[in-house]
Amino acid sequence: MEIDPSAVSLRPFRISDADDFLSFAGDDRVTRFLRWKTLASREEALATIRDVCIPHPWRRAVCVGDRCVGFVSIWSGSGDDRCRADIGYGVAREWWGKGVATRAVRMALSQVFGDFPDVLRIQAFVGVDNKASQRVLEKAGFTRDGLLRKYAYLKGNLQDPYLYSFLSTDVVPAD
Ligand SMILES: CC(C)(COP(=O)(O)OP(=O)(O)OC[C@H]1O[C@@H](n2cnc3c(N)ncnc32)[C@H](O)[C@@H]1OP(=O)(O)O)[C@@H](O)C(=O)NCCC(=O)NCCS
């Protein structure tokens, strides 16, 4: 069943999120589509929050209530690539299929063009097998730009990902 969208929020990561962070960053079912190494311990989760998530230019904890159930990240280009940014996200397995990621991506889109005034395009690379992520992007208003043949390796496997984009002039669909 879909969650009430107003229960989902974004906030900066906190050290106290370590156990919740490990519940998804330590789960191969979540990390298999990410460039992240699957975390193996609470210590690794703490170090990743401290050294990567908190200093990150734009990484937010996706929360239901105050509990961290996922993440959404935006990283922008520089120089001649400053017009675009990439988005990535993931949600703990127990929360899949409830609309959490779609809500989080919509909230990120409503914030990032203000936070990065040079950015006009948010893009995402999605594996052809990752139907859930493709659906999230479509529900959030992204356009599929095309298939990138033999584009990059993910965990040792050469990928033909779809490229999706959302422009600052696009409209985020209502919940
Ligand atoms: C992708 C991911 C973030 C989706 O999170 P979520 O909170 O379950 O997403 P939502 O509930 O908002 O939407 C999922 C949609 O995908 C659909 N879906 C799920 N599995 C599907 C499948 N195998 N085939 C087709 N559609 C599928 C759901 O039915 C839902 O669509 P609907 O609302 O039209 O029914 C989550 O699966 C995840 O963390 N995956 C691992 C990390 C990842 O892939 N990140 C993205 C990398 S590009």
PDBQT file of the ligand as one rigid body, heavy atoms in Angstrom, charges set to zero:
ROOT
HETATM    1  C1  LIG A 201      14.390   1.675  -7.378  1.00  0.00    +0.000 C 
HETATM    2  C2  LIG A 201      13.894   1.885  -5.955  1.00  0.00    +0.000 C 
HETATM    3  C3  LIG A 201      14.584   3.112  -5.379  1.00  0.00    +0.000 C 
HETATM    4  C4  LIG A 201      12.382   2.120  -5.986  1.00  0.00    +0.000 C 
HETATM    5  O1  LIG A 201      11.959   2.460  -4.674  1.00  0.00    +0.000 OA
HETATM    6  P1  LIG A 201      10.415   2.401  -4.252  1.00  0.00    +0.000 P 
HETATM    7  O2  LIG A 201      10.261   3.237  -3.037  1.00  0.00    +0.000 OA
HETATM    8  O3  LIG A 201       9.986   0.989  -4.191  1.00  0.00    +0.000 OA
HETATM    9  O4  LIG A 201       9.718   3.102  -5.520  1.00  0.00    +0.000 OA
HETATM   10  P2  LIG A 201       8.171   3.524  -5.658  1.00  0.00    +0.000 P 
HETATM   11  O5  LIG A 201       7.345   2.707  -4.708  1.00  0.00    +0.000 OA
HETATM   12  O6  LIG A 201       8.094   5.001  -5.563  1.00  0.00    +0.000 OA
HETATM   13  O7  LIG A 201       7.849   3.117  -7.171  1.00  0.00    +0.000 OA
HETATM   14  C5  LIG A 201       8.238   1.863  -7.682  1.00  0.00    +0.000 C 
HETATM   15  C6  LIG A 201       7.444   1.587  -8.953  1.00  0.00    +0.000 C 
HETATM   16  O8  LIG A 201       8.105   0.533  -9.678  1.00  0.00    +0.000 OA
HETATM   17  C7  LIG A 201       7.175  -0.493  -9.930  1.00  0.00    +0.000 C 
HETATM   18  N1  LIG A 201       7.914  -1.737 -10.002  1.00  0.00    +0.000 N 
HETATM   19  C8  LIG A 201       8.601  -2.348  -9.023  1.00  0.00    +0.000 A 
HETATM   20  N2  LIG A 201       9.178  -3.475  -9.506  1.00  0.00    +0.000 NA
HETATM   21  C9  LIG A 201       8.836  -3.547 -10.808  1.00  0.00    +0.000 A 
HETATM   22  C10 LIG A 201       9.109  -4.476 -11.848  1.00  0.00    +0.000 A 
HETATM   23  N3  LIG A 201       9.868  -5.562 -11.642  1.00  0.00    +0.000 N 
HETATM   24  N4  LIG A 201       8.611  -4.252 -13.097  1.00  0.00    +0.000 NA
HETATM   25  C11 LIG A 201       7.850  -3.153 -13.332  1.00  0.00    +0.000 A 
HETATM   26  N5  LIG A 201       7.543  -2.219 -12.365  1.00  0.00    +0.000 NA
HETATM   27  C12 LIG A 201       8.047  -2.432 -11.135  1.00  0.00    +0.000 A 
HETATM   28  C13 LIG A 201       6.196  -0.412  -8.769  1.00  0.00    +0.000 C 
HETATM   29  O9  LIG A 201       4.987  -1.101  -9.073  1.00  0.00    +0.000 OA
HETATM   30  C14 LIG A 201       6.036   1.107  -8.689  1.00  0.00    +0.000 C 
HETATM   31  O10 LIG A 201       5.234   1.600  -9.747  1.00  0.00    +0.000 OA
HETATM   32  P3  LIG A 201       3.651   1.929  -9.573  1.00  0.00    +0.000 P 
HETATM   33  O11 LIG A 201       3.542   2.986  -8.513  1.00  0.00    +0.000 OA
HETATM   34  O12 LIG A 201       3.230   2.409 -10.927  1.00  0.00    +0.000 OA
HETATM   35  O13 LIG A 201       2.985   0.649  -9.169  1.00  0.00    +0.000 OA
HETATM   36  C15 LIG A 201      14.179   0.654  -5.052  1.00  0.00    +0.000 C 
HETATM   37  O14 LIG A 201      13.704  -0.491  -5.721  1.00  0.00    +0.000 OA
HETATM   38  C16 LIG A 201      15.669   0.477  -4.757  1.00  0.00    +0.000 C 
HETATM   39  O15 LIG A 201      16.174   0.987  -3.773  1.00  0.00    +0.000 OA
HETATM   40  N6  LIG A 201      16.362  -0.272  -5.641  1.00  0.00    +0.000 N 
HETATM   41  C17 LIG A 201      17.811  -0.493  -5.485  1.00  0.00    +0.000 C 
HETATM   42  C18 LIG A 201      18.605   0.785  -5.739  1.00  0.00    +0.000 C 
HETATM   43  C19 LIG A 201      18.347   1.351  -7.126  1.00  0.00    +0.000 C 
HETATM   44  O16 LIG A 201      18.029   0.622  -8.063  1.00  0.00    +0.000 OA
HETATM   45  N7  LIG A 201      18.501   2.678  -7.254  1.00  0.00    +0.000 N 
HETATM   46  C20 LIG A 201      18.334   3.359  -8.526  1.00  0.00    +0.000 C 
HETATM   47  C21 LIG A 201      19.558   3.201  -9.360  1.00  0.00    +0.000 C 
HETATM   48  S1  LIG A 201      19.303   3.912 -10.995  1.00  0.00    +0.000 SA
ENDROOT
TORSDOF 0
